[in-house]
Amino acid sequence: MEMQQDLTINALDAISQALPRGVLIDAEEVRFLRRTITERISYMLLTTATGLSVAILFVIIAYIVGNGVGGLDLAFFVETPKPYGEVGGGIAQAILGTIEMLLVSSLISVPFGLATAIYLAEYGNNKLGEVIRFSLELLASLPSIVVGVFVWALIVRSVTGFSGLAGSIALAVIMTPIIARSVEEILRLVPRSLREAALALGVPSWRVTMQVVIPAVLPGVLTGIVLSVARAAGETAPLLLTALGNQFINSDLGKPMAAIPLQIYNYAVSPYPDWHQKAWTATLLLVFVVAVFSAAVRIIMRNFRYVR
């Protein structure tokens, strides 16, 4: 702000000096010039900041694509990793493990997240609702490694050992607060008059919620769920402490299970150039998956308008 003011003052001084002697600028013109110059400087600064942000994103994506596209082939998707030092193989077991753990974590987190969101939106205007909201926001802001340590101490160490189920639970813990808070805000967009109109017809409150409120903002609810899945798909730290990883195809959730982020980590820390290439290719695949989720959200929301 001080920089903008200094630039404005300098600009006005330059304008005043450029005018012939005896020509004065009245107060209204000075204010207009000040507003114009300030607006243009602000516009330039905002445009520059936006351009830098977008440029950084494109640089990252271009770098990932440039390094990862060379490893795309059929074997990458259908084969398991080769033994240490050998060239070839793929990440089939990681793709399968990611799909399985995301499905199980969604089955756990979606019902809990939706139920919590409905309670907070419909009945949470009290002290208990405030406590729940604060707890969800705190849980959503926790580093994922903290969630991994918690699930490791509570489940891995004493119940299941390293397993796909433990990894699914860790991802569910990450997904639940995201679903709950995002869906709650979506449900609050439904006007109170719509609820009152349904209640005036004698419809029970639970049916109003399930058959009037939720259908009115269903695309938004799906958006919250998809965003939580996209967040969970890229988590590595909690899976290192729960699912551990596996070099073979495994569909048993009771045993260690691979995932794409885990495979990226294992390939990246290896000393083999071929595995480094596969780490970049797996990163490209993960970015593509997240992009598909984001595109799905936009397609769902494109022609939708919330009830007003």
C-alpha positions in Angstrom: 0.0 0.0 0.0 2.8 2.4 0.8 4.5 1.6 -2.5 1.2 2.4 -4.3 0.9 5.7 -2.5 4.5 6.6 -3.3 4.0 5.8 -7.0 0.8 7.8 -7.0 2.5 10.8 -5.5 5.4 10.6 -7.9 3.1 10.3 -10.8 1.1 13.3 -9.7 4.3 15.3 -9.2 5.4 14.4 -12.7 2.1 15.5 -14.2 2.2 18.8 -12.3 5.7 19.5 -13.5 4.7 18.7 -17.1 2.0 21.3 -17.1 2.7 24.9 -18.2 3.3 27.4 -15.4 0.1 28.9 -14.1 -2.0 25.9 -15.0 -3.5 24.4 -11.8 -5.3 21.1 -11.3 -8.4 21.4 -9.1 -9.1 19.0 -6.3 -11.6 16.9 -8.2 -9.1 16.3 -11.0 -6.4 15.3 -8.5 -8.7 12.8 -6.9 -9.7 11.4 -10.3 -6.0 11.1 -11.3 -5.1 9.4 -8.0 -7.9 6.9 -8.3 -7.0 6.1 -12.0 -3.3 5.6 -11.2 -4.0 3.5 -8.1 -6.5 1.4 -10.1 -4.0 0.8 -12.9 -1.2 -0.1 -10.5 -3.4 -2.5 -8.6 -4.6 -4.1 -11.8 -1.0 -4.6 -12.9 0.0 -6.1 -9.6 -2.9 -8.4 -9.5 -2.4 -9.5 -13.1 1.3 -10.1 -12.5 0.5 -12.2 -9.4 -2.1 -14.2 -11.2 0.2 -14.8 -14.2 2.9 -16.0 -11.9 0.6 -18.4 -10.1 -0.7 -19.9 -13.4 2.8 -20.0 -14.8 4.1 -22.0 -11.8 1.3 -24.5 -12.3 2.0 -24.9 -16.0 5.7 -25.2 -15.4 5.1 -28.0 -12.9 2.6 -29.8 -15.2 4.9 -29.4 -18.2 7.9 -30.7 -16.2 5.9 -33.8 -15.1 4.6 -34.4 -18.6 8.0 -34.0 -20.1 9.6 -36.5 -17.7 6.8 -38.9 -17.4 5.3 -39.4 -20.9 8.3 -41.4 -22.1 7.4 -44.3 -19.7 3.9 -44.7 -20.9 3.3 -48.1 -22.4 1.0 -51.1 -21.9 3.4 -52.9 -19.6 3.4 -49.9 -17.2 -0.4 -50.5 -16.6 -0.6 -54.3 -16.6 2.7 -55.6 -15.1 4.1 -55.6 -11.6 7.5 -54.1 -10.7 10.6 -56.1 -11.8 13.2 -57.2 -9.2 15.7 -54.7 -8.0 18.1 -53.7 -10.8 16.0 -55.1 -13.7 14.6 -52.9 -16.4 10.8 -53.0 -17.2 7.7 -53.8 -15.3 4.9 -51.5 -14.2 2.6 -50.5 -11.4 -0.4 -52.7 -11.9 -0.5 -53.7 -8.2 -0.4 -50.0 -7.2 -3.3 -49.1 -9.5 -5.4 -51.9 -8.2 -4.5 -51.2 -4.6 -5.4 -47.5 -5.0 -8.8 -48.3 -6.4 -9.6 -50.8 -3.7 -8.5 -48.6 -0.8 -10.4 -45.6 -2.3 -13.5 -47.7 -2.6 -13.3 -49.0 1.0 -12.5 -45.5 2.4 -15.4 -44.0 0.5 -17.8 -46.7 1.9 -16.6 -45.6 5.4 -16.3 -41.9 5.0 -19.2 -41.0 2.8 -22.0 -42.2 5.2 -20.3 -40.6 8.2 -19.5 -37.4 6.4 -23.0 -37.0 4.9 -24.7 -37.8 8.3 -22.5 -35.2 10.0 -23.2 -32.6 7.4 -26.9 -33.1 7.6 -26.9 -32.8 11.3 -24.8 -29.6 11.3 -26.9 -28.0 8.5 -30.3 -28.9 9.9 -29.9 -29.2 13.7 -26.4 -27.9 14.4 -27.2 -24.3 15.4 -26.2 -24.9 19.0 -23.1 -25.4 21.2 -22.7 -29.0 20.2 -22.8 -28.0 16.6 -20.0 -25.5 17.2 -17.9 -28.1 18.9 -18.4 -30.5 16.0 -17.5 -27.9 13.4 -14.4 -26.9 15.3 -13.3 -30.5 15.6 -13.9 -31.2 11.9 -11.9 -28.1 10.9 -9.1 -29.1 13.2 -9.1 -32.7 11.9 -9.1 -31.4 8.3 -6.1 -29.2 8.9 -4.0 -31.9 10.6 -1.0 -33.1 8.7 -1.8 -36.4 7.1 1.3 -38.0 8.8 -0.5 -37.4 12.1 -3.5 -39.4 10.9 -1.1 -42.1 9.8 0.6 -42.3 13.2 -2.8 -42.4 14.9 -4.1 -45.2 12.8 -0.8 -47.1 13.1 -1.0 -46.9 16.9 -4.6 -47.7 17.2 -5.1 -50.3 14.4 -1.9 -51.4 12.8 0.1 -52.1 15.9 -2.7 -54.0 17.9 -5.3 -55.2 15.4 -4.6 -55.7 11.7 -0.9 -55.1 11.2 0.1 -53.4 8.0 -2.8 -53.9 5.7 -5.0 -52.3 3.0 -7.8 -52.0 5.5 -5.7 -49.9 7.8 -4.7 -47.7 4.8 -8.4 -47.4 3.9 -9.3 -46.3 7.5 -6.5 -43.7 7.4 -7.8 -42.3 4.1 -11.4 -42.4 5.5 -10.3 -40.2 8.5 -8.8 -37.7 6.0 -11.9 -37.7 3.8 -14.6 -37.5 6.4 -14.1 -33.9 7.6 -13.7 -32.7 4.0 -17.1 -34.2 3.1 -18.8 -33.0 6.2 -17.8 -29.4 6.0 -18.2 -29.0 2.2 -21.6 -30.7 2.1 -22.8 -28.7 5.1 -22.0 -25.5 3.3 -23.8 -26.8 0.3 -26.9 -27.8 2.3 -27.0 -24.3 3.8 -27.6 -22.8 0.4 -31.1 -24.3 0.3 -33.4 -21.5 1.4 -35.4 -22.0 4.6 -38.6 -21.3 2.8 -38.3 -24.5 0.8 -38.0 -26.5 4.0 -41.0 -24.7 5.5 -43.1 -25.3 2.4 -42.5 -29.0 2.6 -43.2 -29.1 6.4 -46.4 -27.1 5.9 -47.6 -30.0 3.7 -47.2 -32.4 6.6 -44.0 -34.0 5.4 -41.8 -35.3 8.3 -38.6 -33.4 8.8 -36.4 -36.4 7.9 -38.2 -36.8 4.5 -37.8 -33.1 3.9 -34.1 -33.5 4.3 -33.8 -36.6 2.2 -36.4 -35.9 -0.6 -36.3 -32.1 -0.8 -33.1 -30.6 0.5 -30.5 -33.1 -0.7 -32.0 -33.5 -4.2 -32.0 -29.7 -4.5 -28.2 -29.6 -4.2 -27.2 -33.1 -5.2 -24.5 -32.0 -7.7 -22.9 -29.9 -4.9 -23.0 -32.9 -2.6 -21.3 -35.0 -5.2 -18.7 -32.3 -5.7 -17.7 -32.5 -2.0 -17.4 -36.3 -2.2 -15.3 -36.2 -5.4 -13.0 -33.5 -4.0 -12.4 -35.6 -0.9 -11.6 -38.7 -3.0 -9.1 -36.6 -5.1 -7.4 -35.5 -1.9 -7.2 -39.0 -0.6 -5.8 -40.4 -3.9 -2.6 -38.4 -3.5 -1.8 -39.2 0.1 1.5 -40.9 0.8 2.5 -40.4 4.4 -0.5 -42.2 6.1 -0.1 -45.2 3.7 3.5 -45.6 4.6 2.5 -46.2 8.2 -0.6 -48.3 7.4 -0.7 -50.1 4.0 3.1 -50.3 3.8 3.1 -51.3 0.1 3.5 -54.5 -1.9 5.3 -55.5 -5.1 2.7 -58.0 -6.1 -0.9 -57.9 -7.0 -3.0 -58.3 -3.8 -6.7 -58.0 -3.4 -6.7 -59.1 0.3 -7.3 -56.0 2.4 -5.9 -57.9 5.4 -2.4 -57.8 4.0 0.0 -55.0 2.9 -1.3 -53.3 -0.2 0.4 -51.1 -2.8 -0.8 -47.7 -3.9 0.3 -45.2 -6.6 1.7 -42.7 -4.1 3.6 -45.4 -2.3 5.0 -46.7 -5.6 6.1 -43.2 -6.6 8.0 -42.9 -3.3 9.7 -46.4 -3.7 10.7 -45.7 -7.3 11.9 -42.1 -6.5 14.3 -43.2 -3.7 15.8 -46.1 -5.7 19.2 -45.7 -7.4 18.0 -47.0 -10.8 17.3 -44.6 -13.7 14.5 -46.9 -15.1 12.7 -46.7 -11.8 13.1 -42.9 -11.7 11.4 -42.8 -15.1 8.6 -44.9 -13.8 8.3 -42.6 -10.8 7.7 -39.7 -13.2 5.2 -41.7 -15.2 3.3 -42.7 -12.1 3.3 -39.1 -11.0 1.8 -38.2 -14.4 -0.8 -40.8 -14.0 -1.7 -39.5 -10.5 -2.0 -35.9 -11.8 -4.2 -37.2 -14.6 -6.5 -39.0 -12.1 -6.9 -35.8 -10.0 -7.5 -33.8 -13.2 -10.2 -36.3 -14.2 -11.9 -35.9 -10.8 -11.7 -32.1 -11.1 -13.1 -32.2 -14.7 -15.9 -34.5 -13.5 -16.8 -31.9 -10.8 -17.0 -29.1 -13.4 -19.1 -31.2 -15.8 -21.5 -32.0 -13.0 -21.7 -28.3 -11.9 -21.7 -26.8 -15.4 -25.4 -26.5 -16.0 -26.5 -26.6 -12.4 -27.9 -23.6 -10.4 -28.6 -23.8 -6.7 -32.1 -23.3 -5.6 -32.7 -19.8 -4.4 
